[in-house]
């Protein structure tokens, strides 16, 4: 188990990257943010990839990047839309430690609006039907994939990380 990746899933703004960084620090594991890896490899932003090559191209990159890193002893922060790819969903179904960081839509909207570095391609209109629709469509998929769900709505990053460490004995290994 100690060689298994711990994968954080959830909608944009749930805190996957922030929690992943802190969890990696506190467990001496490598931290991998799939979006960041893709941006580095493609030498452009996720928004640019969406605009120039489309979402399906991005989802293929995301799935390949996930697959490449699953065998490492690491913490992986996925993009919120990773569940849009059937291939990625199939990979995630086979993993033992998939943690869903769950929060309500209003909290997500507040966090995304407050993020001054916001470069999320699907966050341009947080009140749109598309945003609400994607949120509602993804919830049951996240829940079905998760080996563990944590409601992070009212928790800070350190509180979330502490909860993970208290209940996930294998995270420490």
Secondary structure, DSSP 8 states (H G I E B T S, - for coil): -TTS-EEEE-STTS-HHHHHHHHHHHHT-EEEEHHHHHHHHHTS-HHHHHHHH-HHHHHHHHHHHHHHHTTSSEEEE--GGGGG-HHHHHHHHT-S-EEEEE--HHHHHHHHHH-TT---TT-S-TTSHHHHHHHHHHHHHHHHH-SEEEE-TT--HHHHHHHHHHH-GGG--
